[in-house]
Amino acid sequence: MTIQNQSEQNPEITVERIYDVLRQCNDPEIPINIVDLGLIYQIKIKMDWVGITMTLTTPGCAMGGYIANDVKEKLLTIPGVHEADVKIIWDPKWEPQMMTAEGKKKLGLAP
């Protein structure tokens, strides 16, 4: 479930560019990027600020802080992004069917 809000968007900062950067962020416990895992729920862009609302595979994930920090650091590498926030939520709960076809394939859950 991904929702994008592009109001007040800086033309240099695109949802596609954000997704490209987020695909470089992996869950250290699962060798799949957070986009293909289906962890990204919302992307907001307002001028030079990007906000990400996401979840983790489990509420007890010990790597949550690491993943959120990695997301923020990677967002700040995008030209034009000067501020970034990452919010982790638990509703809706992550389910394996939220993964992309590519993510399922990498885990051997799809042909």
Buried (B, 14 or more C-beta within 10 A) or exposed (E): EBEBEEEEBBEEBBBEBBBEBBBEBBBEEBEBBBBBBBBBBBBBBBEBBBBBBBBBBEEEBEBBEEBBEBBBEBBEEBEBBEEBBBEBEEEEEBEEEBBBEBBBBBBEEEE
